[in-house]
């Protein structure tokens, strides 16, 4: 019983950490007006946290670019009016044998 409770608490803490990271990334992207350095740095933060990051940039006029790594970020973010930030993180409750991935999605406008 104790081991199961610790496993559930650990999973809950992972979810909170991922949610905090995703919210912080959205705020940083929004506040920087889609600065390239901030976008690229977000991938490093996500990787250090054991998460995956995909940023989709929405341009004026309807174009989109999705980047699942820093190398895929375009050379310019001029004309970007919104970004979707998808943070994928592992969800594990080891004592119950649960191991999946979940994604938090947020929008920087």
Residue, then its C-alpha position, 0 to 999 in steps of 0.5 A: x500500500x505504501x509503495x503504491x501511494x509513493x508511486x502515485x505521488x511521484x507520478x503526480x509530481x511529474x505531472x505538476x512539473x510538466x505543467x509548470x514547464x509548459x506554462x513557463x515556455x508559453x509565457x516566455x515565448x509570448x513575452x519575447x514576441x516569438x524570439x528565436x533564442x527563446x524558442x530554441x532554448x525551450x527545446x533544451x529545457x524540455x530535453x533536460x526535463x525528460x520531455x519532448x517539445x513541438x512548437x507550431x508557428x502560425x503566420x499571418x495569411x495562414x501558413x504554419x511551420x511545426x518544429x519538433x527540434x531546435x534545428x527545425x525552427x525557421x530563421x525568422x519569426x517575422x509575421x508569426x501571430x500565434x504559436x502552439x506549444x505541445x509538451x509531451x512527458x512520460x507518465x509512470x506509476x511503476x507499482x501499478x505497471x502504468x507507463x504512458x505519455x501525455x501532452x499538454x498544449x498551450x497557445x502563445x498569442 
